[in-house]
């Protein structure tokens, strides 16, 4: 496996970004040693890593940089007039998400093969949605399969197959049905109104300039990771150190 930066280095995920693995020791979550170099996992083979770099990552960086300029200028939640290549952006982040957990290649084998073979039109698999929000926090987070339930004040749950929080964007690959989580209240991403962007994969790679305002039906919410708030002690976290890799960091000022 090769070093896969998620999001791409061209989106600012490079040298000065500091990150560390989240570790569970003696039933207490903590961090390993923080180091510069961005958010990355050894999670993609060289072919997949190179394919993303050659065909998709520049489009992702262009979108991220345009969003960063717009949201910093206006500090509003309405959709800015940003243009992007929707299929290339969605493919870039999805390939990166496959680097966060080897289990995704088993769960969503068809999607992995479609991305690898650069199929002209790709459909998201049943049971999963790709979601997008704005994240202005300089704290970053990259993780594979993860679940948390709020147990105090009120009940809600946060359940993801993969997550990428890196200013100015936040992405999650989430279950599209609640299943066994029904007893745990509303989903955080549903309550916050994250956009579902599965349809971006239906555009061809030759569509290099589409208006974000036509690609999302409602304004993008501005979010923090639910475990980064003042109420973190109200949450119970469920993970396995054999399944879930979590990387947290910070973007320098």
N, C-alpha and C positions, 0 to 999 in steps of 0.2 A: 504494500500500500504506500501511496505517496502522500505528501503533506497537502491537504486540501484546505485552503482558506475560505471560510464561509462567514460573511459574504466575500466576494472577490477582493483581492488586494487593491484593485483599481478603484474600489469604492471607499478607500480610506482605511481598509483593514490591513495595515502594514506596520512597519518597524516600531513606531512609538506607542502603539496600542498595547496595553499591559493586560495579561490574562493569567489565570490560574485554575487548575482543576478543583472542583468541589468534591470533597472526600468525606466518607462516613467512617468515623473512628470512635469506638466505644459508644456507639449510638448517638454521637454528636456530629453534626455537619460542620465542616470547616474547609479552609482552603489550603492547597499546597503552596509552593513558592511562586510568587508572581514574577513574570518575566515579560520582557518586551518581545514583539514579533507578531502581534495580531491574534485573531481567533481562528484556530485551525485544529483539525484532527487528522491522524493518519487513517483516512477512511475511504479513499478512492484509488482505484488502480490508475496507472499512468495514462492508459487510453482514455478513460472517462474524464480524468482531470484535464488532460490536454484538449479533449473535445470541447469541454465547457470553456476553457480559456480561449480557444481559437474562435468559437462560433457565438458564444453567449455572454461572456462576462463583461465585455466592453459595453454591451447594451444595458446590462444591469447597472454598471458604474455610471453611465450617462443618465439613467433614470434617477438613481440615488443622488447624484450630485445636483441635478436640476431640482429635485424635491428639497434638498438641503438649502439651496439658495432661496427657494420660494417660501418655505415655512419659516426660515429665519427672518425674512423680510416682513412677513405679514402676521405671524403668530396667530393664525386663524385656522379653523377646522374645515373651512370650505375647500373644495377641490381646486387646486391651482391649475392654470393653463399649461400643463407640462405635457410634452409629447414623448412617446416611448415606443419601443418595439415589443408589444405585449407577449408574443410567443417566446421570444428570446429571453426576456426578463424572467418569465415564469419557468422556463427550462433551466436557466442559470440557478435560481434559488432551489428548485426541486433536486437538481443534481447535487447541490451542496447539502441538502437535507439527507440524501442517501448516505452522505459521509458521516452523519451523526449517529447512525445506528445500523449495524449489519442486518438486524431483523427486518428492516423495511424492504430489503431485497427479497425476502421470503414472503412477507405479507402482501406486497404489491409488485409481484414479479412482472406482470404485464406492463405496468408503468415503467419499471426499470428497463425492460427490453425496448419499449417504445422510445424512451429517451436515448438509450444507447444507439439505436438504429436510426435515429433522427427521422422518425415517421412524420409525414407531412401534417397530419392532424392527430392530436392526442386527446383522449378523453380521460378524465380523472376516474380512478376506480371507485366502484360502489363502496361506501363506508368511509370515505375521506374527502375532505375539502381543503383547498389551499386558501388561506385567509391573509388579509393585509390590513395593517393599521399604521399610523404615524407614531414614532417614538422619538422624543426629543431628549431623553435622558442620556447622559454620557456613560452611564453604566451599561455594560453589554452582557449578553447571555446567549450561549449556544448549547443546545441540549437535544438528546434523543428522547425516547419514550419516557413520559413523566406525567404524574398525576398528583393533584393536591385537592383537599376538601376543606372548606372553611367550616369550623365546628363551633364557633362562638359568635354571638350577635345574630347571625342568620346563616343559612346554609346555601352554599354554592360550590361549584366544582370547576377545576381547571384541568383539562385532560388533553394531552397533545401526543402525537406520534413524533413530532420534531418541532423545534422552535428556534427562531433566529431574531434576536433583538440587537440591532446595531443602528444607531442614529444615522438617518432620520426615519428608518423603516423598521417595522416589526412584522414577522411572518410566522404563521403557525400552520402545520399540517394537523388537522383536527378530525376526530370522528364525526361523521355526518349524522349519526343517530346516537341517541343518549344511552341506549342499552342499559347495562347494570348501574349506570350513574344516575338513573332517574330519582333515586331516593336522596341524592345529594344536592337537590335544588337546581337552580339555573346555571347554565354554563357562563363563565366569565366572558368569553369571547362573544356569546350571544347578547349578554347584557350590555356590553360595551359597544356593540354594533360593528364588529369587524366586517370588512367587505369580503365576500366570497368571490374569488377571481379565477375559478376553474375554467371559465370560458376563454381566458387569455390563451390557453393552449390550442384553441380551435382556429386561431389566426395562423396564417402561414409565416414562415421565417422571413419571407420577402416583405411582410408588412412592417416597415421600420419606423413609421411615424403615425401614431394614433394618439388622439387627445385623451388624457386621463379622465376628463369630465364625461366622455362618452363611454368609458370602460367601467366606471363605477356608478352605481345608481344613487348613491347617497354620499355625503361628506365622510371622509375617513376619520375615525375617532383618534384622539391623541391619548396614548396609553403608557403605563408603566407595567413592568412585569408584576403580577399580583403578589409575588413574594418579596418585592422591593419596597413595599409600603410600610407605613408605621404600624400596621395591624398584622405583621408577619406571624406573631405569636398566636393568632387565631386560626392558623392553618395547620393541618396535618398533611405531611408529605409522604408519598408512597413511591419507592424506587428500589432498584436492585443495582448494586455495584457491578454485577455481572452483565446487566442489560443497559443501564442508563449511564451515559457519559455526560457530565455537565461542566461547562467552561464559563466562568464569569470573569469580567474584566472591566476596563475603563478606557474611554477615548480621551486623550489629553486635551486640555483647553487650547 
